[in-house]
Amino acid sequence: MGDLGRMRCHFIPAYLLDRLADGVDDDHVAGLVRRTREIDRSLRGRRVEDHPAMAGAVSTAQSQDDDWEVYDAQNGTELPGTLVRASGQPEAGDAAVDEAALGLTETLRLFADYGRDSYDGRGATVVATVHYERDYDNAFWDGNQLVFGDGDGTVFERFTKPIDVLGHELAHAVTQYTANLVYQDQSGALNESMSDVFGACMKQRFLGQDAASADWLIGEGIFKPDVQGRALRSMLEPGTAYDDPRIGKDPQVGSMADYVDTRDDNGGVHLNSGIPNRAFVLAARAIGGESWEGAGRIWYAALTSGVPADSDFGTFAAATVAAAGEQASVVEEAWRTVGVVPGQATGTGTTPTAPAETVAVRRTGGFGGLVREGTVDLASDDPRAPEVRQLVERIDFRAVTSPPPQPDRFVYDFRCGPDGCQVPETHLTHELRQLATIVLGE
């Protein structure tokens, strides 16, 4: 499964926190969001299993009494924190604890209906921590456990409040232990979509809704009442979930005709996930009945069918058609409606270049999705030009090697004419770090 301990998948997409940190007029809110981003930077490269408190926290017990444990970080960052409630125990009287317990229980029951024993298929106890840090605007799966913040109380509610957030994060764990979809480009968008799919199925199952009557919103209730938004995402109508002066307009897309070809956000994983999301909704509604019994079972069968970790939309679409049986034509039509032909490569993307005498640096990703970019024209009278020229003469961009992308790390893209490289912050050489500092003004 690769380096499972380093996988971190966050619920709030990078671009939204970036917008809040840099565009909101409320200094208090902006400060809280920046604090959230600082916390994430401290988490990068830190393995959760290195915490002494995690020793033995994840077991492979088969007992139904050991399905989940909820811990309280007490507004700190030590994980997992203090054990507050375990499966089989009564409500704790703490809203976040009891909401987490409910969401975990319902998600585990959904996957149990599919024949899966916990996220790893071997009965592992799910560990979740609530009240993480103070005013923390996110939730994430870090490769070993789930973590939920309380929100800032101004823009975001606590992250345990929408039940599908629990399902979304726990589904990341299931994806990790099945297809282990690479968190980059279309496979990364599929990774995000799988979490939305099973989060939505769990929510509808809990509420007793069928595919036709469900609202197909993800994260409904995550925003405070004065935010102009219904939810964080709409699977039925990607790009329509919110439109607020503070957080901007929902940028998701729902068709290959609008595919976002970008190096940001690990190739737009939170933006382009709207395409497979919409395909799922169309399939679920066409099949009819309950989404988790119809399209949900098909998507789960595809996820566990041995699809490649670097699957593009066409590859995964073909897997769903193959798993659909008598509903194959319905599923294929759903994908074709969003511009994906099952079995046909849907890879897109070009490598950007900079003018021959221009050095361009762009930083994307990270917990808050802060996008920073800058250029230096080496032929101009820019006072930085001489030092930048000396640096680029010492750097062989084509020889720079980089590990596979990891969720929510900052990534630096360097371009000097036709040459360039993309490197996560943890692997910047001394010269590349100097170059980024000068060009970006960090």
C-alpha positions as CSV (number, residue, x, y, z in Angstrom):
1,M,0.0,0.0,0.0
2,G,3.0,2.3,0.0
3,D,3.7,4.8,2.7
4,L,0.3,4.6,4.4
5,G,1.4,6.6,7.4
6,R,2.0,9.8,5.4
7,M,-1.3,10.0,3.6
8,R,-3.3,13.0,4.7
9,C,-6.6,13.9,3.1
10,H,-8.4,17.0,4.3
11,F,-12.1,17.9,3.9
12,I,-11.7,21.6,3.2
13,P,-10.0,22.1,-0.2
14,A,-6.9,24.1,-0.3
15,Y,-8.3,26.8,-2.5
16,L,-11.1,27.7,-0.1
17,L,-8.8,28.2,2.9
18,D,-6.5,30.2,0.7
19,R,-9.4,32.5,-0.3
20,L,-10.4,32.9,3.3
21,A,-6.9,33.7,4.5
22,D,-6.1,36.3,1.9
23,G,-9.5,37.7,0.9
24,V,-11.7,38.0,4.0
25,D,-12.0,41.4,5.6
26,D,-12.5,40.0,9.1
27,D,-9.0,40.0,10.6
28,H,-10.1,37.6,13.3
29,V,-11.3,35.0,10.8
30,A,-8.3,35.5,8.5
31,G,-6.0,35.0,11.5
32,L,-7.7,31.7,12.5
33,V,-7.4,30.4,9.0
34,R,-3.8,31.3,8.8
35,R,-3.3,29.5,12.1
36,T,-4.9,26.4,10.6
37,R,-2.4,26.5,7.7
38,E,0.5,26.9,10.1
39,I,-0.7,23.8,12.0
40,D,-0.8,21.8,8.8
41,R,2.7,22.8,7.9
42,S,3.8,21.5,11.2
43,L,2.0,18.2,10.5
44,R,3.8,17.7,7.2
45,G,6.4,15.0,7.4
46,R,5.3,14.0,10.9
47,R,4.1,10.4,11.1
48,V,1.2,9.8,13.4
49,E,2.4,6.4,14.3
50,D,5.4,8.1,15.9
51,H,3.2,9.4,18.7
52,P,3.6,7.1,21.8
53,A,-0.1,7.5,22.4
54,M,-0.8,5.8,19.1
55,A,0.9,2.5,20.1
56,G,-1.8,-0.2,20.0
57,A,-4.5,2.3,19.2
58,V,-5.4,0.5,15.9
59,S,-6.1,-3.1,16.4
60,T,-7.5,-5.9,14.2
61,A,-10.0,-7.1,16.8
62,Q,-13.1,-8.6,15.2
63,S,-15.4,-7.7,18.1
64,Q,-18.2,-5.4,17.3
65,D,-17.5,-3.6,20.6
66,D,-14.2,-2.4,19.2
67,D,-15.4,-0.7,16.0
68,W,-14.4,2.8,17.0
69,E,-12.9,5.0,19.6
70,V,-13.4,8.8,20.0
71,Y,-10.7,10.8,21.6
72,D,-10.6,14.5,22.8
73,A,-7.5,16.5,21.9
74,Q,-8.8,19.2,24.3
75,N,-7.8,21.9,21.8
76,G,-4.3,20.6,21.6
77,T,-2.4,18.8,18.8
78,E,-1.3,15.7,20.6
79,L,-2.9,12.7,18.9
80,P,-5.0,10.8,19.6
81,G,-5.7,12.6,22.9
82,T,-7.9,11.4,25.8
83,L,-10.3,8.5,25.2
84,V,-13.8,9.8,25.8
85,R,-16.1,7.2,24.2
86,A,-15.9,3.8,22.5
87,S,-18.5,1.8,20.6
88,G,-21.1,0.3,22.8
89,Q,-20.9,3.1,25.4
90,P,-23.6,5.7,26.0
91,E,-23.5,9.2,24.7
92,A,-20.9,11.4,26.3
93,G,-22.9,14.6,26.3
94,D,-20.3,16.4,24.1
95,A,-21.8,17.2,20.7
96,A,-18.6,16.7,18.7
97,V,-17.9,13.3,20.4
98,D,-21.4,12.0,19.9
99,E,-21.6,13.3,16.3
100,A,-18.4,11.6,15.5
101,A,-19.6,8.4,17.1
102,L,-22.8,8.5,15.1
103,G,-21.0,9.2,11.8
104,L,-18.5,6.5,12.3
105,T,-21.1,3.9,13.3
106,E,-23.2,4.7,10.2
107,T,-20.2,4.6,7.8
108,L,-19.0,1.3,9.2
109,R,-22.5,-0.1,8.8
110,L,-22.6,1.0,5.2
111,F,-19.3,-0.8,4.4
112,A,-20.4,-3.8,6.4
113,D,-23.4,-4.1,4.1
114,Y,-20.8,-4.3,1.3
115,G,-19.1,-7.1,3.1
116,R,-16.2,-5.0,4.4
117,D,-15.0,-5.3,8.0
118,S,-13.8,-1.8,8.8
119,Y,-11.6,0.3,6.6
120,D,-8.8,-2.2,6.2
121,G,-11.1,-5.2,5.6
122,R,-9.7,-6.9,8.7
123,G,-11.6,-5.3,11.6
124,A,-9.3,-2.4,12.5
125,T,-10.7,-0.2,15.2
126,V,-11.4,3.3,13.8
127,V,-9.7,6.0,15.9
128,A,-11.1,9.6,15.7
129,T,-10.0,12.7,17.5
130,V,-12.3,15.7,18.1
131,H,-11.6,19.2,19.4
132,Y,-8.3,19.3,17.6
133,E,-6.4,22.6,18.2
134,R,-8.5,25.8,18.7
135,D,-10.7,27.2,16.0
136,Y,-9.4,24.6,13.6
137,D,-11.1,24.8,10.2
138,N,-10.7,21.3,8.9
139,A,-11.0,17.5,9.2
140,F,-8.6,14.9,7.8
141,W,-7.6,11.3,7.6
142,D,-3.8,11.1,8.2
143,G,-3.2,7.6,7.2
144,N,-3.9,6.1,10.7
145,Q,-6.8,8.1,12.2
146,L,-9.4,10.7,11.7
147,V,-9.1,14.3,13.1
148,F,-11.8,16.9,13.4
149,G,-11.6,20.6,14.3
150,D,-14.3,22.7,15.9
151,G,-14.3,25.4,13.1
152,D,-13.7,29.1,13.7
153,G,-17.3,29.8,14.7
154,T,-17.6,32.6,12.2
155,V,-17.4,31.0,8.8
156,F,-17.2,27.3,9.7
157,E,-19.2,25.2,12.1
158,R,-17.6,22.2,13.9
159,F,-16.6,19.6,11.4
160,T,-18.4,16.7,13.0
161,K,-21.8,18.4,12.5
162,P,-22.5,17.3,8.9
163,I,-22.7,13.5,9.1
164,D,-21.3,13.0,5.6
165,V,-18.0,14.7,6.7
166,L,-17.4,11.6,8.9
167,G,-18.3,9.3,5.9
168,H,-16.1,11.3,3.6
169,E,-13.0,11.0,5.8
170,L,-13.5,7.4,6.7
171,A,-13.9,6.6,3.0
172,H,-10.4,8.0,2.4
173,A,-9.2,5.2,4.6
174,V,-11.1,2.6,2.6
175,T,-9.7,4.0,-0.6
176,Q,-6.2,3.8,0.9
177,Y,-6.6,0.1,1.7
178,T,-8.1,-0.8,-1.6
179,A,-7.2,1.0,-4.9
180,N,-4.9,3.4,-3.1
181,L,-5.6,6.0,-5.8
182,V,-2.6,8.3,-6.3
183,Y,-3.5,11.8,-5.0
184,Q,-2.6,13.6,-8.2
185,D,-4.5,14.6,-11.3
186,Q,-7.4,12.4,-12.3
187,S,-6.6,9.5,-9.9
188,G,-6.5,12.1,-7.1
189,A,-9.9,13.5,-8.2
190,L,-11.2,10.0,-8.2
191,N,-9.8,9.6,-4.7
192,E,-11.8,12.7,-3.6
193,S,-14.9,11.5,-5.5
194,M,-14.9,8.1,-3.8
195,S,-15.1,9.9,-0.4
196,D,-18.0,12.1,-1.6
197,V,-19.8,9.1,-3.1
198,F,-19.7,7.0,0.1
199,G,-20.3,10.0,2.3
200,A,-23.4,10.7,0.3
201,C,-24.5,7.1,0.3
202,M,-24.1,6.9,4.1
203,K,-26.0,10.1,4.7
204,Q,-28.9,9.1,2.5
205,R,-29.0,5.6,4.1
206,F,-29.1,7.2,7.5
207,L,-31.9,9.7,6.5
208,G,-33.9,7.1,4.6
209,Q,-33.7,9.0,1.3
210,D,-33.7,7.5,-2.2
211,A,-31.5,8.7,-5.1
212,A,-34.4,10.8,-6.6
213,S,-35.3,12.7,-3.4
214,A,-31.8,13.3,-2.0
215,D,-30.2,16.7,-2.2
216,W,-26.7,15.4,-3.1
217,L,-25.0,18.1,-1.1
218,I,-21.7,17.4,0.7
219,G,-21.0,19.2,3.9
220,E,-24.5,20.7,4.3
221,G,-24.4,22.7,7.6
222,I,-20.6,23.2,7.6
223,F,-21.1,27.0,7.0
224,K,-22.4,29.4,9.6
225,P,-25.9,30.7,8.8
226,D,-24.7,34.1,7.4
227,V,-22.5,32.4,4.8
228,Q,-24.1,32.4,1.4
229,G,-23.8,28.7,0.6
230,R,-25.9,25.5,0.9
231,A,-22.9,23.2,1.5
232,L,-19.3,22.7,0.5
233,R,-20.1,20.8,-2.7
234,S,-23.0,19.7,-4.8
235,M,-22.6,16.3,-6.5
236,L,-25.7,16.9,-8.7
237,E,-24.7,20.4,-9.8
238,P,-21.0,20.9,-9.3
239,G,-20.0,24.6,-9.0
240,T,-23.3,25.7,-7.3
241,A,-22.8,24.9,-3.6
242,Y,-21.8,28.4,-2.5
243,D,-21.2,31.9,-3.7
244,D,-20.1,34.3,-0.9
245,P,-18.0,37.5,-0.9
246,R,-15.7,36.0,1.7
247,I,-15.1,32.6,0.3
248,G,-15.8,33.2,-3.4
249,K,-17.8,31.0,-5.7
250,D,-17.7,27.2,-5.8
251,P,-15.1,26.4,-8.5
252,Q,-16.0,22.8,-9.1
253,V,-16.7,21.5,-12.6
254,G,-19.1,18.8,-13.7
255,S,-18.0,17.9,-17.2
256,M,-14.9,17.1,-19.1
257,A,-15.7,20.1,-21.3
258,D,-14.8,22.3,-18.3
259,Y,-11.9,20.2,-17.0
260,V,-9.5,22.3,-15.1
261,D,-6.0,21.6,-16.4
262,T,-3.8,22.9,-13.6
263,R,-0.7,22.1,-11.6
264,D,-2.4,23.6,-8.5
265,D,-4.2,21.4,-5.9
266,N,-2.2,18.4,-7.0
267,G,-3.7,18.7,-10.5
268,G,-7.1,20.0,-9.4
269,V,-8.2,17.0,-7.3
270,H,-10.9,19.0,-5.5
271,L,-12.0,20.8,-8.7
272,N,-12.3,17.9,-11.1
273,S,-13.8,15.5,-8.7
274,G,-17.1,17.1,-9.6
275,I,-17.0,15.2,-12.9
276,P,-17.0,11.6,-11.5
277,N,-19.3,12.9,-8.7
278,R,-21.9,14.0,-11.2
279,A,-21.5,10.7,-13.2
280,F,-22.4,8.8,-10.0
281,V,-25.5,10.9,-9.3
282,L,-26.7,10.4,-12.9
283,A,-26.1,6.7,-12.6
284,A,-27.8,6.4,-9.2
285,R,-30.9,8.3,-10.4
286,A,-31.2,6.3,-13.6
287,I,-30.9,3.0,-11.7
288,G,-33.4,4.3,-9.2
289,G,-34.1,3.3,-5.7
290,E,-31.5,3.8,-2.9
291,S,-28.1,5.0,-4.0
292,W,-26.2,2.8,-1.6
293,E,-27.9,-0.3,-2.9
294,G,-27.7,0.5,-6.6
295,A,-24.9,2.7,-7.9
296,G,-23.1,2.5,-4.5
297,R,-22.5,-1.2,-4.8
298,I,-21.3,-0.8,-8.3
299,W,-18.8,1.9,-7.4
300,Y,-17.6,-0.1,-4.4
301,A,-17.1,-3.2,-6.6
302,A,-15.1,-1.1,-9.1
303,L,-13.0,0.4,-6.3
304,T,-12.1,-3.1,-5.0
305,S,-11.7,-4.7,-8.5
306,G,-8.0,-4.1,-8.8
307,V,-8.0,-0.9,-10.7
308,P,-4.6,0.7,-11.1
309,A,-3.6,3.3,-8.5
310,D,-3.0,5.8,-11.3
311,S,-6.4,5.3,-12.9
312,D,-7.8,8.1,-15.0
313,F,-11.5,8.7,-15.4
314,G,-11.8,6.5,-18.4
315,T,-10.2,3.6,-16.7
316,F,-12.3,3.8,-13.6
317,A,-15.5,4.4,-15.7
318,A,-14.7,1.1,-17.5
319,A,-14.4,-0.7,-14.1
320,T,-17.8,0.6,-13.1
321,V,-19.4,-0.5,-16.3
322,A,-17.8,-4.0,-15.9
323,A,-19.2,-4.2,-12.4
324,A,-22.7,-3.0,-13.3
325,G,-24.1,-6.2,-14.8
326,E,-27.6,-5.5,-16.3
327,Q,-27.1,-1.8,-15.5
328,A,-24.0,-1.5,-17.6
329,S,-25.6,0.6,-20.3
330,V,-27.1,3.0,-17.7
331,V,-23.7,3.5,-16.0
332,E,-22.0,4.0,-19.4
333,E,-24.5,6.6,-20.4
334,A,-23.9,8.5,-17.1
335,W,-20.2,8.7,-17.8
336,R,-20.7,9.7,-21.4
337,T,-23.0,12.5,-20.2
338,V,-20.1,14.1,-18.3
339,G,-17.8,13.6,-21.3
340,V,-16.0,10.5,-20.2
341,V,-15.9,7.5,-22.5
342,P,-15.4,4.3,-20.4
343,G,-12.1,2.7,-21.4
344,Q,-10.8,5.7,-23.3
345,A,-7.9,7.6,-22.0
346,T,-8.9,11.0,-20.6
347,G,-5.4,12.2,-19.7
348,T,-5.0,15.9,-20.2
349,G,-2.3,18.4,-19.3
350,T,0.6,20.3,-20.7
351,T,3.8,21.3,-19.2
352,P,4.0,25.1,-18.9
353,T,7.1,26.9,-20.1
354,A,8.4,30.3,-19.3
355,P,10.0,32.8,-21.8
356,A,13.6,32.1,-22.3
357,E,14.8,35.0,-20.2
358,T,12.2,34.6,-17.5
359,V,12.3,32.5,-14.3
360,A,8.9,31.6,-12.9
361,V,8.1,30.1,-9.5
362,R,4.7,29.0,-8.3
363,R,3.8,27.4,-5.0
364,T,0.5,25.5,-4.6
365,G,-1.1,22.9,-2.5
366,G,-0.6,22.7,1.3
367,F,-3.3,22.6,3.9
368,G,-4.6,26.0,3.1
369,G,-4.0,25.8,-0.7
370,L,-2.1,29.1,-0.6
371,V,-1.2,29.9,-4.2
372,R,1.8,32.2,-4.6
373,E,3.6,33.0,-7.8
374,G,6.3,35.3,-9.1
375,T,8.6,35.9,-12.0
376,V,11.9,37.6,-12.6
377,D,12.9,38.8,-16.1
378,L,16.6,38.1,-16.3
379,A,17.0,40.7,-19.1
380,S,15.4,43.5,-17.1
381,D,16.8,45.9,-14.6
382,D,15.0,44.0,-11.8
383,P,17.5,44.2,-8.8
384,R,16.9,40.5,-8.2
385,A,18.0,39.4,-11.7
386,P,21.7,39.1,-11.1
387,E,21.3,36.8,-8.0
388,V,18.6,34.8,-9.8
389,R,20.8,34.3,-12.8
390,Q,23.6,33.0,-10.7
391,L,21.3,30.5,-9.1
392,V,19.7,29.2,-12.3
393,E,23.2,28.7,-13.8
394,R,24.0,26.3,-10.9
395,I,20.7,24.4,-11.1
396,D,20.1,21.6,-13.6
397,F,16.3,21.6,-13.5
398,R,16.1,18.5,-15.7
399,A,18.2,16.5,-13.2
400,V,16.0,17.3,-10.2
401,T,14.2,14.2,-8.9
402,S,11.0,14.3,-6.9
403,P,9.0,11.8,-4.9
404,P,5.3,11.1,-5.8
405,P,2.9,13.8,-4.5
406,Q,1.4,13.5,-1.1
407,P,-1.9,15.0,0.0
408,D,-1.8,18.6,1.3
409,R,1.9,19.4,1.0
410,F,3.2,22.6,-0.6
411,V,4.6,22.0,-4.1
412,Y,6.9,24.3,-5.9
413,D,7.0,24.6,-9.6
414,F,10.1,26.1,-11.2
415,R,10.3,27.2,-14.8
416,C,13.3,28.7,-16.7
417,G,12.5,28.8,-20.4
418,P,11.8,25.2,-21.5
419,D,13.4,23.7,-18.4
420,G,11.7,23.2,-15.1
421,C,10.7,20.9,-12.3
422,Q,8.1,20.4,-9.6
423,V,9.3,19.6,-6.1
424,P,7.5,19.2,-2.7
425,E,8.7,21.5,0.0
426,T,10.3,18.7,1.9
427,H,12.6,18.0,-1.0
428,L,13.8,21.4,-1.9
429,T,17.5,21.7,-2.4
430,H,19.4,24.7,-0.9
431,E,19.6,26.4,-4.2
432,L,15.9,25.8,-5.1
433,R,14.8,27.1,-1.7
434,Q,16.9,30.2,-2.2
435,L,15.4,30.7,-5.7
436,A,11.9,30.4,-4.3
437,T,12.6,32.8,-1.5
438,I,13.9,35.5,-3.9
439,V,11.3,35.1,-6.6
440,L,8.3,34.7,-4.3
441,G,9.5,37.2,-1.7
442,E,9.1,34.7,1.1
